[in-house]
Amino acid sequence: MDAANAVEGKRGTQGEARRTTALARRAAAAFPDARLTAADTRPFPVVMARGAGDRIYDVDGREYLDFHLSSGALVAGHAHPDVQPALRRQVEAGGNFGAMNEAAIELAERIVAAVPSIDSVKLVVSGTEATLHAIRMARAYTGRDLVLRFEGAYHGHLDMVSLSNKLATLGPADRAKVPDIHPIPDCPGIPRAIQDLCLVAPFNDAAAVRRILAEHGERIACVIMEPFQRFIEPRAGFLQAVRDATRACGALLIFDEIVSGFRFGPGGAQEHYGVRPDLTTLGKIIGAGYPNGAIGGPAEIMDALFGKTARAPVYLAGTFAGHAVAAAGGAATLDALSQPGAYEKLFALGARAREGLRSAFARRGVPGRVFGVGPLFHLHFDDADVANARDALGEDKALRKRVWNGLLERGIHITGARGFVSLQHAAATVDDFVGRFDAALGDL
Ligand SMILES: Cc1ncc(COP(=O)(O)O)c(C=O)c1O
């Protein structure tokens, strides 16, 4: 049975799927894997048409409660009443110009004002570009080549970081190698020479970081990390230990805040946990659903790389860098987040979701945990504690996929295990989602 027939056969709870079925067939012909991104909704292809508030609608007009929010980019929700007009104004003014523009300046100023470790920023077009340039900048600044990263962290899809992220997909032979400091490529196509420039440490293991930096520190340009790694909280003192160890060997510390930036608070995870990196990468929220990314840091580093004290500026450019529509949406989103009570609302809704989901796991007797901070929650189908990516390998992935399909059938749009709430989510929407999650667990 092909995917399209599966829809007609199985999906009934949400109504007719005629247009979806036709479009899914066309997608299967036009895209080699019928997908746009890594998200795999098989056997229920979804083709989205529009979003409003905390909901999204597919091409057949079926409504979904949206906890995916464009991979977390839409922290203001769909078509926010203050963000949408800002986007429209910029589109009507001609869109983008490939030149310095007021929207880009407005966005950059807001980032600089909100994040204490950032004196100035460079704008790029995606989170992946931000990490690419942050690593290049660290190499240029230190004159060193190696990069230390953490197992299971995600920093985008460039070669240099598509390493030792997808531990769950490894076969037994490669899993045995995981504790090694040498990376395992996430997919074919990543040159050996690139792999040789990367070292890997387990998250939350300060002793391992100190050991690796003591041995290789003189050749390490940067340590790149998600301070809150995917769904794993840093243990008390871990981020500070990495901060101290990088300082001791002269490597730069890069916090990838593409998820946590402006989500854990105006100053991101660095403010939430009280540890300042040298460079910060941002994305998602600062584009309001349009492609955007940024790298920021203190004047000492930014000026040495691009400004007054630069010997040979680092090359950073792009046709769409500082895209005016994305910047206008990003600036309007940051303004919406700076309204009184905005973060309180996001944090309260996130806590409500986590508590409700935890109760559902307990009520149904399904082994699972719910992680997260602020407006982010993560479903984990195993009840073991998780301090690093290896601890998460015991998760029942098949169970997770069954629950995900059950949610999709019940009109919940969420990718895999991670969900977000937005400024436009209602408490009732969160409760409704929890009820549908409980029902999906009940079907198991
Ligand atoms: C922590 C982190 N870094 C980098 C990226 C890459 O960002 P983008 O998808 O915009 O290239 C992502 C994307 O999800 C991310 O979660």
The ligand as a Tripos MOL2 file, in Angstrom:
@<TRIPOS>MOLECULE
LIG
   16    16     1     0     0
SMALL
NO_CHARGES

@<TRIPOS>ATOM
      1 C1         20.4010   23.8280   18.0630 C.3       1 LIG1
      2 C2         20.2800   23.9790   16.5720 C.ar      1 LIG1
      3 N1         21.3030   24.4590   15.8820 N.ar      1 LIG1
      4 C3         21.2470   24.6490   14.5530 C.ar      1 LIG1
      5 C4         20.1080   24.3460   13.8520 C.ar      1 LIG1
      6 C5         20.0670   24.5480   12.3600 C.3       1 LIG1
      7 O1         19.2160   25.5980   12.0410 O.3       1 LIG1
      8 P1         18.5490   25.6790   10.5910 P.3       1 LIG1
      9 O2         17.5880   24.5310   10.5030 O.co2     1 LIG1
     10 O3         17.8960   27.0320   10.5550 O.co2     1 LIG1
     11 O4         19.6490   25.5740    9.5930 O.co2     1 LIG1
     12 C6         19.0010   23.8380   14.5170 C.ar      1 LIG1
     13 C7         17.7730   23.4950   13.7790 C.2       1 LIG1
     14 O5         16.8490   22.9040   14.2880 O.2       1 LIG1
     15 C8         19.0830   23.6340   15.9170 C.ar      1 LIG1
     16 O6         18.0530   23.1160   16.6130 O.3       1 LIG1
@<TRIPOS>BOND
     1     1     2 1
     2     2     3 ar
     3     2    15 ar
     4     3     4 ar
     5     4     5 ar
     6     5     6 1
     7     5    12 ar
     8     6     7 1
     9     7     8 1
    10     8     9 2
    11     8    10 1
    12     8    11 1
    13    12    13 1
    14    12    15 ar
    15    13    14 2
    16    15    16 1
@<TRIPOS>SUBSTRUCTURE
     1 LIG1         1 GROUP 0 **** ****
